């Protein structure tokens, strides 16, 4: 039996039962936070992975380090392809600030910084030994991005493509409240820009709240 490295128990304990496989692809309209453009026959949904249970598919504890994984689902019901090669996909906070999707090196820098900050604990007298979760290795993050990151530059006719974007929300107390996923510069087969999409995360929060009641 292969021995699981000790750091994985600390870093991603909820993920031990996971085989790190992306969830099945469903049409965008199957998700609560969705915007549908009937004239363009395109629907786009955003599904935050904001709980430990949901993020257990990953190798890394992103939430614990201030990173919000957001699954992007794009359904093209038209008869022609659409392009996301020039698309801008931004996390707009409730205060109106815009956050770009993180790259693997951005996530690694954030985790490294939080590790350093976690060790700075002002206490009088001798400081006892404190066990901290080791930060993720570059390999863990790279593998997650290779497996899960949204990568479809073209969405073919009558097709749904899905994948994850990762956003640094470490400075926000309630990152989803009042926030939106904003997409623009999507283009049709003629190169014309589609009308922008703005997907409120409050739709997701409301749906999650109703399921708990």
N, C-alpha and C positions, 0 to 999 in steps of 0.2 A: 504493500500500500504506500502511495506517495505521501510524504509528510508535508503538511501545509505550513509554510513559513509563519513564524509567530507574529510578524507584523501584520499579516492579513487579519488575524483575529482582532487586533486593536483597530485597524483602519476600516474594515468593512465587515464587521460581524454580521449585520443583517443580510449580507450578500452571499454568505457561505452556501446557502441552499440554492443559489441562482446559478444557471449555466451561462449567464451573461449573453442572453439572446434577445434581440429586439422584439418588442411585442408585435402581434399580428397587425397587419395593415388593414385599417377600416376606412370607409369614406369619411371625409371631413364632417359631414352632417351627422355622424354618429356621436360627436363630441359636443358638450354644452357650450364651450367658448368657440363659436364659429361665426364667420361672416360669409354670406352667400351673395354673389353677384349674378343675378338671373340672366341679365342681358349677355354677359360674357361667358356664362355657364361655367363659372369657376367658384369653388368653395375652399376656404382655408380655415383650419382650426388650430388652436394652441392649447396644449395640455401640459400644465406644470407638473413636474414630479417633485412635489413639495412635502412628501412624507417619507419616513424611513422605509416603510414597507414598499412604496413605489420605487424608490431609488435603489432598492436592493438588487436590481438587475445590473448595476454598475460595479466596477471593481473598486471604486473610490467613493468615500463618503463626502460627496460634494456639498451637501447641505451643511454639514458640520464645519465646513470651511468657507461658508458664505457664498457658494455658487449655486444658482438655481438652474437645473436642467429643464428645458421646455421642449416638448415634442411638437414639431411642426408637421401638419398634415395638409397636403395640397391635392385637391381633387379637380381634375380637368374633365368636364362633361361635354366639352365642345368637340367639334370634328377636326380641330387643328391643334398642333402642339403649342405650348406656351413656354417661354424661356425665363429662367431665374438667374441667368448668368450675370446680369447687371443689378440684381435685386439688392435693396438695402432692407435688412430685417432688424429692427431696433426694439429694445425693451424700453417703453416709455413709462417712467414712474408716475405715481399719483401727483407729484409736484411738477411734472412736465419735463424732467430731465431724460435724456436719451442715452441708453447704454448699448454699446455695440457687443455683438457676440464675441466671447473670449476664444482665443487660440490655446492650444495645449500649454505653450510656454507662459501665457498669462495666468492660467490656473496654477501652474507650478510656482510662479512667483508669489501669488496670493497665499498659497499654502505655506510656503517658506516664511513669508512675512508673519503670518499668524502664529507659526511655530515660535519665532523669535519673540513676538509679543507675549505669548503664553508663558514664556519663561521669566518675564519681568514682573514678578509679584512682590510689591512692596510690603515687607513685614518687618517688625522690630525684632532684633536678636537674630539668632541662627536660623537660616532658612532650611526647613526639612527637605529631604529628597522627595520630588514629586514625579510620578510617572505620567508622561505625556504620550498621546498617540503619535507614532512616527508619521511623518508626512509621506505622501504617495511618492513612489518612484516615477521617473519619467516614463518608464515602460508601462506602468499601470494606466497613466493618463493617455498616453499615445494609443494604447490598445482600445481604451474606451472610445476615443475619438474615431479611430479606424472602424470600430464596430457600429457606433451609434450616430455619429454626426450626420446631419442632413447633407446630402451630397448630390442630389439630382438637379442638374442645371437645366434639364428639359423634362417637362411632364407631358407625356404623349396623350393623344386623344383618348377619352374614356378610361383614364388611368388615375390611380392615386399613388402618390409618393410621400414617404414620411421619414423623419429622422429628427435628431436632437440638436438644439443649440444650447450653449451654456453661457449664463450671464452672471457677472460679478455683482451681487446685490448685498455685499458684506456691510455696506454703510446704511442699509435700510432696515428699520425695525419690522415693518409689515410690507414686504416687497410687492405682494400681489394686490393689496388693497388700492383700488383706484387706478391700477396700472393697466397698460395695454401693450399688445404686440403690434407694431406698426410695420407694414410692408409697402414699399413702393418700387418703381422701376421694373415691374414685371412686364413682359412684352409678349404680344401674340406673334403668329408666324410671319406677319407683315412688318414686324419691328415696331408696331405701335404700342405705346405704353398703356397698360390696363389701369383702370381707376384704382387708387390705393386701397389697401385693406387696413382696418384698425379693429383689432379684436380685444374687447374688454375682458380682463381676467376676473372681473366681478361676476361674470356669467358662470365661470367655473366655481368661484367661491359660493355663489348662491346654490348651485347644484349640489356641491359637496355638503353644504349645510342642510339642505332638504333631505339628503340621504341619511344624515345622522339623526334626524328627528322622526 
